[in-house]
């Protein structure tokens, strides 16, 4: 029966088959190449795989610091860019492709971020690590006020795509990071961002679990009213402080209900990552800001954090 009903694509001229395949996905084309020998030539053709590469891939590659082999096919180049991030922008960023879709992925190295006091040696130290893709990472020596920001223009990313930003880091020790969660956010520059919360330390290491949206018994009604007389939606969370009583932190109930404490995940490269937030690439003129910070009522000095950068990749699933 199979011989009586051949694949309709195999009946088409090869150039027509190629025009059909460019409307599928890299995964689909690879499947076609494996299961049908008659379609393998069309599935492996440069005209198909060039469509899966970004329109500006040549300018990105030409500006790369990473030596790139001279591939004999566009498919080989595509596969290389999926598995081998290349350094761009004087080594401050890396670029790669998401293998299933061909969407652009960017990684902003620590040198490309705006980190408060990063160039003050008593607070941060720049160094190199053999397991980092970047020439430099930055190690936190000691700060109370922690603020890490990165920006990227929507126009350099793949259009009409949901992206997620992650901070990539290690902790030499967790001094100062287990008393309360850090604030994380992602959004368009100049627009009020929706703040979420994240613990950089492993689950179980935080000093006081982030509980619920109830007013803690540690606070009196007079203290609550004094902190925020005008905000009836405010909820006050009490975090114990190693140096005495911790502050009461007002957080809007609507925001708190929607948020979950984000936890770190171990990456394949041995670093950890925490999601900062997501955004959609609709207006190419927008500038996206991504941040992790602890700047309000800092409870303790912090040290031991090693920042590699912020990675931006398409939301999958």
TIGUVEX-410002 format. One record per residue (C-alpha): residue in one letter; x, y, z. Coordinates in Angstrom, 2 decimals, padded with zeros to 5 digits. Layout:
BEGIN
   residuo      east     north        up
         A         X         Y         Z
...
This chain:
BEGIN
   residuo      east     north        up
         X    000.00    000.00    000.00
         X    002.82    002.40    000.81
         X    004.26    001.98   -002.70
         X    000.91    002.84   -004.20
         X    000.75    006.11   -002.21
         X    004.16    007.77   -002.42
         X    004.89    010.95   -000.45
         X    003.41    013.79   -002.46
         X    006.54    015.89   -001.89
         X    008.66    013.29   -003.67
         X    006.58    013.85   -006.82
         X    007.46    017.55   -006.94
         X    010.55    019.06   -008.58
         X    013.29    019.60   -006.00
         X    013.08    023.39   -006.13
         X    009.35    023.21   -005.40
         X    009.99    020.84   -002.50
         X    012.49    023.30   -001.05
         X    009.93    026.10   -001.23
         X    007.51    023.96    000.75
         X    010.07    022.96    003.38
         X    011.01    026.55    004.26
         X    007.50    026.95    005.70
         X    008.13    024.16    008.21
         X    010.68    024.13    011.03
         X    014.30    022.95    011.41
         X    013.04    019.94    013.40
         X    010.57    018.99    010.66
         X    013.18    019.32    007.93
         X    015.62    017.11    009.84
         X    012.91    014.46    010.19
         X    012.19    014.60    006.48
         X    015.88    014.20    005.72
         X    016.10    011.08    007.90
         X    012.93    009.27    006.85
         X    012.95    009.98    003.10
         X    016.05    009.45    000.97
         X    014.28    010.93   -002.04
         X    013.80    014.22   -000.15
         X    017.19    014.32    001.57
         X    018.81    016.53   -001.05
         X    016.04    019.13   -000.82
         X    015.96    018.94    002.99
         X    019.72    019.58    003.23
         X    019.83    022.35    000.64
         X    021.25    025.80    001.38
         X    018.09    027.49    000.12
         X    016.11    025.80    002.92
         X    018.56    026.31    005.77
         X    019.32    029.91    004.84
         X    015.67    030.65    005.62
         X    016.15    029.24    009.13
         X    019.17    031.45    009.79
         X    018.51    035.04    010.97
         X    018.37    037.57    008.13
         X    021.35    039.41    009.64
         X    023.45    036.34    010.45
         X    026.30    037.39    008.14
         X    026.82    040.72    009.89
         X    026.68    039.02    013.30
         X    029.26    036.43    012.27
         X    031.57    038.97    010.66
         X    031.75    040.94    013.90
         X    032.44    037.87    016.06
         X    035.64    037.43    018.07
         X    035.18    033.66    017.85
         X    036.90    031.91    014.92
         X    034.17    030.22    012.88
         X    034.98    027.28    010.59
         X    034.31    027.63    006.88
         X    031.32    025.32    006.56
         X    030.35    023.70    003.30
         X    026.62    024.11    003.90
         X    024.16    026.43    005.63
         X    022.84    023.47    007.59
         X    026.27    022.87    009.12
         X    026.50    026.57    010.03
         X    023.04    026.43    011.63
         X    023.98    023.40    013.73
         X    027.25    025.05    014.76
         X    025.51    028.23    015.96
         X    023.06    026.14    017.98
         X    025.79    024.35    019.90
         X    028.64    026.88    019.90
         X    027.78    030.40    021.16
         X    030.02    033.01    019.54
         X    031.39    036.10    021.26
         X    030.31    039.45    019.83
         X    030.50    043.13    020.81
         X    034.17    042.96    021.89
         X    033.48    039.87    024.01
         X    030.75    041.54    026.05
         X    027.93    039.40    024.61
         X    027.47    035.98    023.08
         X    025.10    034.91    020.32
         X    023.59    031.54    019.48
         X    020.47    029.96    017.97
         X    017.72    027.98    019.63
         X    018.05    024.64    017.84
         X    014.38    023.76    017.43
         X    013.25    027.10    016.03
         X    016.32    029.06    014.90
         X    015.30    031.96    017.15
         X    018.09    034.25    018.31
         X    019.58    033.84    021.80
         X    021.74    036.49    023.45
         X    023.84    036.35    026.59
         X    024.89    039.68    028.10
         X    028.18    039.19    029.91
         X    028.87    040.88    033.24
         X    030.85    043.62    031.42
         X    027.70    044.47    029.47
         X    025.60    044.93    032.62
         X    025.09    047.94    034.83
         X    026.15    046.74    038.29
         X    026.21    049.23    041.13
         X    029.82    049.84    042.27
         X    031.18    047.16    039.90
         X    034.31    049.23    039.26
         X    035.00    049.80    042.96
         X    037.59    047.16    043.96
         X    036.52    046.99    047.60
         X    033.01    045.99    046.47
         X    033.55    043.89    043.32
         X    036.51    042.19    041.67
         X    036.81    041.42    037.95
         X    038.42    038.09    037.15
         X    038.38    035.23    034.65
         X    037.10    031.69    035.17
         X    037.88    028.69    032.94
         X    034.23    027.54    032.90
         X    032.86    030.87    031.67
         X    032.33    031.69    027.99
         X    033.32    035.31    028.65
         X    036.80    036.77    029.17
         X    035.69    038.22    032.52
         X    033.17    037.61    035.27
         X    032.70    039.72    038.39
         X    032.91    038.55    042.01
         X    031.11    040.31    044.82
         X    033.41    041.20    047.71
         X    031.02    043.12    049.95
         X    027.97    045.34    049.46
         X    024.77    046.15    051.28
         X    023.03    047.64    048.24
         X    022.85    045.07    045.42
         X    021.66    046.20    041.99
         X    022.27    044.43    038.66
         X    020.64    045.70    035.47
         X    020.86    044.77    031.80
         X    019.19    046.14    028.69
         X    018.64    044.90    025.17
         X    016.87    046.41    022.18
         X    013.94    044.39    020.88
         X    015.03    044.97    017.26
         X    018.08    042.68    017.61
         X    015.94    039.73    018.74
         X    013.66    037.48    016.73
         X    010.32    039.20    016.00
         X    007.00    038.15    017.52
         X    008.66    035.87    020.04
         X    008.20    035.32    023.77
         X    011.58    035.61    025.49
         X    012.70    034.83    029.02
         X    015.64    036.48    030.79
         X    017.78    034.63    033.33
         X    020.59    035.81    035.56
         X    023.47    033.31    035.46
         X    025.65    033.10    038.54
         X    027.47    031.09    041.17
         X    027.74    031.53    044.94
         X    031.13    031.07    046.53
         X    029.24    031.47    049.79
         X    025.73    032.66    050.58
         X    026.52    035.27    053.21
         X    023.74    037.86    053.23
         X    021.56    036.15    050.62
         X    019.50    033.87    052.84
         X    017.70    036.50    054.93
         X    015.20    037.64    052.32
         X    014.50    037.21    048.59
         X    015.89    039.54    045.95
         X    013.57    041.53    043.70
         X    013.61    040.56    040.01
         X    011.87    042.22    037.08
         X    011.76    042.46    033.28
         X    009.93    045.01    031.15
         X    010.07    047.90    028.72
         X    012.33    050.74    029.84
         X    010.36    053.67    031.17
         X    007.33    051.56    032.07
         X    006.58    050.49    035.63
         X    007.79    046.91    036.02
         X    006.01    044.05    037.76
         X    008.36    042.94    040.52
         X    008.72    039.30    041.51
         X    010.93    037.65    044.12
         X    013.75    035.09    044.00
         X    016.14    033.36    046.37
         X    019.66    032.89    045.03
         X    020.42    030.32    047.72
         X    019.25    026.68    047.59
         X    015.82    025.88    048.94
         X    016.06    025.36    052.68
         X    019.01    027.72    053.10
         X    016.97    030.91    053.45
         X    016.85    032.16    057.02
         X    013.11    032.69    057.06
         X    010.73    031.19    054.49
         X    008.65    033.60    052.50
         X    005.32    032.86    054.08
         X    002.01    034.21    052.89
         X   -000.02    037.33    052.36
         X   -001.00    037.72    056.01
         X    000.09    040.51    058.30
         X    002.78    039.05    060.50
         X    002.15    039.05    064.25
         X    005.53    040.79    064.70
         X    003.94    044.02    063.52
         X    001.48    046.04    065.54
         X   -001.45    047.79    063.94
         X    000.12    051.16    064.78
         X    003.30    050.18    062.92
         X    001.33    049.07    059.89
         X   -000.61    052.30    059.74
         X    002.52    054.37    060.18
         X    004.29    052.58    057.30
         X    001.54    053.10    054.76
         X   -001.59    055.01    055.71
         X   -002.70    055.48    052.11
         X   -002.32    052.00    050.64
         X   -005.19    049.79    051.74
         X   -003.97    046.94    049.50
         X   -000.52    046.83    051.06
         X    000.55    043.66    052.81
         X    003.45    043.69    055.23
         X    005.92    040.86    055.40
         X    008.31    040.61    058.33
         X    011.78    039.23    057.66
         X    013.98    038.55    060.70
         X    017.29    040.40    060.65
         X    020.61    039.05    061.94
         X    021.40    042.45    063.47
         X    018.13    042.89    065.34
         X    014.56    043.25    064.35
         X    013.99    043.26    060.61
         X    011.95    045.85    058.74
         X    008.36    045.55    057.67
         X    008.16    045.47    053.90
         X    005.01    046.74    052.17
         X    004.06    044.79    049.02
         X    000.88    045.22    046.97
         X   -001.41    042.28    047.59
         X   -002.33    041.91    043.91
         X    001.34    041.55    042.99
         X    002.11    039.23    045.87
         X   -000.76    036.86    045.13
         X    000.38    036.46    041.52
         X    004.02    035.92    042.33
         X    005.86    032.80    043.40
         X    009.29    032.76    044.90
         X    011.65    031.81    042.10
         X    014.37    029.27    042.75
         X    017.68    028.65    041.10
         X    018.17    025.88    038.54
         X    021.44    024.12    037.72
         X    022.49    024.57    034.08
         X    024.32    022.08    031.89
         X    027.42    024.30    032.00
         X    027.67    024.07    035.79
         X    026.35    027.58    036.53
         X    023.03    028.42    038.17
         X    020.24    030.49    036.70
         X    017.13    032.23    038.01
         X    014.33    033.55    035.84
         X    014.03    037.33    035.98
         X    010.91    037.57    033.83
         X    009.61    037.38    030.28
         X    008.63    039.72    027.46
         X    007.29    039.66    023.91
         X    009.12    041.17    020.92
         X    006.44    043.27    019.33
         X    007.84    046.79    018.92
         X    011.41    046.67    017.61
         X    012.11    050.16    018.98
         X    011.45    049.10    022.57
         X    014.35    048.67    024.98
         X    013.95    045.87    027.52
         X    015.34    046.26    031.04
         X    016.12    043.25    033.23
         X    017.14    043.52    036.87
         X    017.94    041.80    040.12
         X    018.25    043.98    043.18
         X    018.06    044.35    046.92
         X    018.05    048.08    047.54
         X    015.25    048.72    050.03
         X    015.87    048.13    053.75
         X    018.92    045.96    053.10
         X    019.18    043.51    055.98
         X    022.83    042.55    055.85
         X    026.03    042.88    053.83
         X    026.40    040.39    051.02
         X    029.41    038.67    049.44
         X    030.39    035.59    047.46
         X    028.17    036.15    044.41
         X    029.85    035.53    041.02
         X    027.95    037.03    038.09
         X    028.49    035.67    034.58
         X    025.66    037.65    032.99
         X    022.04    037.66    031.85
         X    020.88    035.20    029.21
         X    017.89    035.91    026.95
         X    016.37    032.99    025.13
         X    012.96    032.08    023.65
         X    010.28    030.70    025.91
         X    009.80    027.04    025.03
         X    006.67    025.01    025.64
